Amino acid sequence: MSKLSLFAAKLGGQQYGYIVLILVLLSACFPQPLLAGVGLDKSRFVYIVGTKNAQFRLVNHNAYPVIVSLWLDSGDMSATPESTTAPLIVSPPIMQLNAKEVTTAKLIDAGITERLPDDRESLLWLNVLEQPPLEKQTSAEQVMAIAMQVQYKVFVRPTSIKPNNDAAFKQITFLLVTRKQAAPILQLHNPTAYHLSLKQLQLLGSCGQKIVINNVLKPYSEKAISLDADIQASCVETVEYRVINDEGKTIVMNAPVNIGTVVISEQGG
């Protein structure tokens, strides 16, 4: 999932431009996107409501200094540090990192987390925008540089639910629905208060199918996935699924596949 946009600013009579590449960190397989020069010590964050602050480290892997901007949003790809209304803020919101420098920042409650649901997790996104230096040019020259923006998941967890979500992964249920003159559907149901990150499904039995999903099941929600047309209920026994826990580690789990006749539309969250 990526977005590419272009912006430019005139400074001192010169035309400066940045290509901003926005990447969403989806998998623990890549602690940071390969193109990003600034990395974090986490691939995802869990913020317990009421925590004074949550500290994390940043490291500039580049051989040159960069300006780093940090802010949170609720999933709006067009949100900026000025327009965001997220209930958490980052301190400091902007910093300069020298080549290979390591520093720290904090997630801080902006005083409005009470507006979030108290019976389930909320999902925010931490944006890390790195801007490389622009070399001084003559007024007739145009300078173009790559600015990299990476988004990390931040799970805001209320105190009304348990601080660890490992047991929740075992509660996902799977329903296989066959349909006349249409491909079968696999219904996933998350009956828990947590956002559950899935990265792969594998239907097992005399017939099977591997599904790369990279999806987050919202709390108390269902999701429908279309399967291959030749998948039959009689030949599917179990499903092996890979999930990503709070530490960013991949866990392999197994569950039975139930057979049903009613398709539930995707909802919840």
C-alpha positions as CSV (number, residue, x, y, z in Angstrom):
1,M,0.0,0.0,0.0
2,S,1.8,3.1,-1.1
3,K,1.1,6.6,-2.3
4,L,3.2,8.9,-4.4
5,S,2.8,12.7,-4.4
6,L,4.8,15.7,-5.4
7,F,5.2,19.1,-3.8
8,A,7.5,22.0,-4.4
9,A,8.5,25.2,-2.6
10,K,10.3,28.2,-3.8
11,L,13.1,29.3,-1.5
12,G,15.4,32.3,-2.2
13,G,14.4,32.4,-5.9
14,Q,15.2,28.7,-6.4
15,Q,12.8,25.9,-7.2
16,Y,13.0,23.1,-4.8
17,G,11.0,20.0,-5.1
18,Y,10.5,16.8,-3.2
19,I,9.0,13.5,-4.3
20,V,7.2,12.2,-1.2
21,L,7.0,8.4,-1.1
22,I,4.5,7.2,1.5
23,L,4.9,3.6,2.6
24,V,2.8,1.7,5.1
25,L,4.7,-0.8,7.2
26,L,2.8,-4.0,6.9
27,S,5.0,-6.8,7.9
28,A,7.5,-7.6,10.6
29,C,9.6,-9.2,7.9
30,F,10.9,-5.8,7.1
31,P,11.6,-3.8,10.3
32,Q,11.8,-0.7,8.0
33,P,11.0,-0.2,4.3
34,L,14.1,-0.9,2.2
35,L,14.2,2.6,0.8
36,A,13.8,4.4,4.1
37,G,17.0,5.9,5.7
38,V,15.5,6.6,9.1
39,G,14.4,3.5,11.1
40,L,12.6,2.9,14.4
41,D,13.3,0.3,17.0
42,K,9.7,-1.0,16.7
43,S,7.6,-2.2,13.8
44,R,4.4,-1.3,15.6
45,F,3.4,0.4,18.9
46,V,0.9,-0.4,21.7
47,Y,0.0,2.6,23.7
48,I,-1.9,1.8,27.0
49,V,-4.3,4.7,27.8
50,G,-3.1,6.5,30.9
51,T,0.6,5.9,30.2
52,K,2.5,9.1,30.8
53,N,4.6,8.6,27.6
54,A,5.9,5.8,25.4
55,Q,9.5,6.3,24.3
56,F,11.0,4.9,21.1
57,R,14.4,5.2,19.3
58,L,15.1,6.6,15.8
59,V,18.3,6.0,13.9
60,N,19.5,7.8,10.7
61,H,21.1,5.1,8.6
62,N,21.9,7.6,5.8
63,A,25.4,8.9,5.2
64,Y,24.0,12.5,5.4
65,P,21.9,14.5,7.8
66,V,18.1,14.6,7.4
67,I,15.2,16.6,8.8
68,V,12.6,14.3,10.4
69,S,8.9,15.2,11.0
70,L,6.8,13.1,13.3
71,W,3.0,13.1,13.7
72,L,0.0,10.8,14.2
73,D,-3.3,10.5,12.3
74,S,-6.3,8.3,12.3
75,G,-5.7,6.8,8.8
76,D,-6.2,9.9,6.6
77,M,-3.4,9.7,4.0
78,S,-3.8,13.4,3.4
79,A,-3.4,14.4,7.0
80,T,-0.5,16.8,7.9
81,P,1.1,17.7,11.2
82,E,-1.1,20.9,11.1
83,S,-4.4,19.2,10.3
84,T,-4.3,16.1,12.3
85,T,-6.7,15.7,15.3
86,A,-5.2,12.5,16.7
87,P,-5.5,12.0,20.5
88,L,-1.7,11.3,20.7
89,I,1.1,13.6,19.8
90,V,4.8,13.1,19.2
91,S,7.6,14.9,21.1
92,P,9.6,16.4,19.6
93,P,7.5,16.8,16.4
94,I,10.5,17.8,14.3
95,M,14.3,17.1,14.6
96,Q,17.5,17.1,12.6
97,L,19.5,13.8,12.6
98,N,23.1,13.8,11.6
99,A,24.5,10.8,9.6
100,K,24.2,7.6,11.7
101,E,22.8,9.5,14.7
102,V,20.5,7.8,17.2
103,T,18.0,9.7,19.2
104,T,14.6,9.2,21.0
105,A,11.1,10.5,20.8
106,K,7.9,10.0,22.8
107,L,4.2,9.3,22.2
108,I,2.3,11.6,24.6
109,D,-1.4,11.7,25.4
110,A,-2.9,15.0,24.0
111,G,-5.5,14.9,26.7
112,I,-8.4,13.7,24.5
113,T,-8.0,9.9,24.6
114,E,-11.2,9.8,26.7
115,R,-13.0,10.5,23.4
116,L,-11.9,7.1,22.1
117,P,-14.0,3.9,22.6
118,D,-13.2,2.3,26.0
119,D,-14.4,-1.2,25.1
120,R,-12.0,-1.8,22.2
121,E,-8.7,-0.8,20.7
122,S,-8.3,2.2,18.4
123,L,-5.8,2.3,15.5
124,L,-3.7,5.3,14.8
125,W,-0.8,5.8,12.4
126,L,2.6,7.2,13.3
127,N,4.1,9.1,10.3
128,V,7.9,9.5,10.0
129,L,8.8,11.9,7.2
130,E,12.5,12.3,6.4
131,Q,13.7,15.1,4.1
132,P,17.3,15.0,2.8
133,P,19.3,18.2,2.5
134,L,19.1,20.1,-0.8
135,E,22.4,21.2,-2.2
136,K,22.7,24.9,-3.0
137,Q,22.1,25.5,-6.7
138,T,22.0,28.6,-9.0
139,S,18.6,30.3,-9.4
140,A,18.1,28.8,-12.8
141,E,18.4,25.2,-11.6
142,Q,15.8,22.9,-10.3
143,V,16.6,20.6,-7.5
144,M,14.6,17.4,-6.9
145,A,15.1,15.1,-3.9
146,I,13.3,12.1,-2.4
147,A,11.5,12.6,0.8
148,M,10.4,9.3,2.4
149,Q,7.3,9.0,4.6
150,V,6.8,5.8,6.5
151,Q,3.7,4.9,8.5
152,Y,3.7,2.6,11.6
153,K,0.6,1.2,13.3
154,V,-0.1,2.5,16.8
155,F,-2.7,0.4,18.7
156,V,-4.3,2.6,21.5
157,R,-5.5,0.1,24.1
158,P,-7.9,1.1,26.9
159,T,-7.4,-0.1,30.4
160,S,-10.7,-1.9,30.3
161,I,-9.1,-4.7,28.2
162,K,-6.1,-6.9,28.9
163,P,-2.7,-5.3,28.0
164,N,-1.6,-8.3,25.9
165,N,-3.6,-9.6,22.9
166,D,-1.9,-13.0,22.3
167,A,-4.9,-15.0,23.4
168,A,-7.2,-13.0,21.0
169,F,-5.6,-14.6,17.9
170,K,-7.0,-18.0,19.0
171,Q,-10.5,-16.6,18.9
172,I,-10.7,-15.8,15.2
173,T,-13.3,-18.1,13.5
174,F,-13.4,-19.2,9.9
175,L,-16.6,-19.9,8.0
176,L,-16.5,-21.4,4.4
177,V,-19.5,-20.6,2.3
178,T,-20.1,-22.2,-1.0
179,R,-22.4,-20.4,-3.5
180,K,-24.2,-21.5,-6.7
181,Q,-22.6,-20.1,-9.8
182,A,-20.1,-18.1,-7.8
183,A,-16.7,-18.6,-6.1
184,P,-16.8,-19.7,-2.5
185,I,-16.2,-17.2,0.3
186,L,-14.2,-17.5,3.5
187,Q,-15.7,-15.4,6.3
188,L,-13.3,-14.3,9.1
189,H,-14.8,-13.2,12.4
190,N,-13.0,-11.3,15.1
191,P,-15.0,-11.4,18.3
192,T,-12.4,-9.6,20.4
193,A,-11.7,-6.0,21.4
194,Y,-8.3,-6.0,19.6
195,H,-7.2,-5.2,16.1
196,L,-5.7,-8.5,14.8
197,S,-3.0,-8.4,12.1
198,L,-3.1,-11.2,9.6
199,K,-0.4,-11.8,6.9
200,Q,-1.2,-15.2,5.4
201,L,-3.9,-17.9,5.3
202,Q,-3.5,-21.5,4.1
203,L,-6.5,-23.7,3.6
204,L,-5.5,-27.3,4.4
205,G,-7.1,-30.6,3.3
206,S,-7.4,-32.5,0.1
207,C,-7.8,-29.2,-1.7
208,G,-6.3,-26.0,-0.5
209,Q,-5.3,-22.4,-1.2
210,K,-2.7,-20.0,0.1
211,I,-3.9,-16.4,0.6
212,V,-1.5,-13.5,1.2
213,I,-3.7,-11.1,3.1
214,N,-1.7,-8.4,5.0
215,N,-4.9,-7.1,6.6
216,V,-6.1,-6.0,10.0
217,L,-9.3,-7.4,11.4
218,K,-11.0,-4.6,13.3
219,P,-12.5,-5.4,16.7
220,Y,-15.9,-7.1,16.6
221,S,-15.9,-7.3,12.8
222,E,-16.2,-9.8,9.9
223,K,-14.3,-9.9,6.6
224,A,-15.1,-11.9,3.5
225,I,-12.4,-13.2,1.2
226,S,-13.2,-14.7,-2.2
227,L,-11.6,-18.1,-2.8
228,D,-10.7,-20.1,-6.0
229,A,-13.7,-21.4,-7.8
230,D,-12.6,-25.0,-7.4
231,I,-12.5,-24.9,-3.6
232,Q,-15.2,-27.2,-2.1
233,A,-16.4,-27.4,1.5
234,S,-15.9,-31.1,1.6
235,C,-12.2,-31.0,1.0
236,V,-11.2,-28.2,3.4
237,E,-10.5,-29.3,6.9
238,T,-8.5,-26.6,8.7
239,V,-6.8,-23.3,8.1
240,E,-3.3,-22.3,9.0
241,Y,-2.9,-18.6,9.6
242,R,0.0,-16.3,10.3
243,V,-0.5,-13.3,12.6
244,I,1.7,-10.5,13.9
245,N,1.8,-10.0,17.7
246,D,2.5,-6.8,19.7
247,E,6.2,-7.4,19.4
248,G,6.0,-7.6,15.6
249,K,6.7,-11.3,15.6
250,T,5.0,-13.7,13.3
251,I,3.0,-16.5,14.9
252,V,1.7,-19.6,13.1
253,M,-1.7,-20.8,14.3
254,N,-4.3,-23.4,13.2
255,A,-8.1,-23.5,13.4
256,P,-11.0,-25.6,12.1
257,V,-13.0,-24.3,9.2
258,N,-16.7,-24.3,9.7
259,I,-19.2,-24.8,6.9
260,G,-22.1,-22.3,6.4
261,T,-24.7,-21.2,4.0
262,V,-25.2,-17.6,5.0
263,V,-22.8,-14.8,3.9
264,I,-22.2,-12.0,6.4
265,S,-21.3,-8.7,4.7
266,E,-18.1,-7.1,5.9
267,Q,-18.9,-4.9,8.9
268,G,-17.9,-3.9,12.4
269,G,-15.0,-2.0,13.9
